[in-house]
């Protein structure tokens, strides 16, 4: 029998342990007013899985405003707004996702999108 993957609440807890107590995009510290959510780096509409390796901790505002924008485009927008998004965190998590997909297989729809994002971020 295959091990069950963590549910959304568990993935949020694990993402916050991995990423720290702030939003990946705007870097606001999570509080009762700045609520953390899981944000898919490769959006579900692009084939992104609901795996910890594809999610970062983000505040509700950033998650909502990002919508389906690519990580590279949203990082640029965050910087334009004067924020200091964690570009290294995003690149590392996308790289870890690529490694996980290679190991687990599948995710055919997500692979080209993921590779394109990594190329853009590594420039």
PyMOL commands that set and color helices and strands:
alter all, ss='L'
color gray80, all
select helices_A, chain A and resi 8-19+44-46+52-54+60-66+71-80+87-104+108-121
alter helices_A, ss='H'
color red, helices_A
select strands_A, chain A and resi 36-40+55-59
alter strands_A, ss='S'
color yellow, strands_A
deselect
rebuild
show_as cartoon
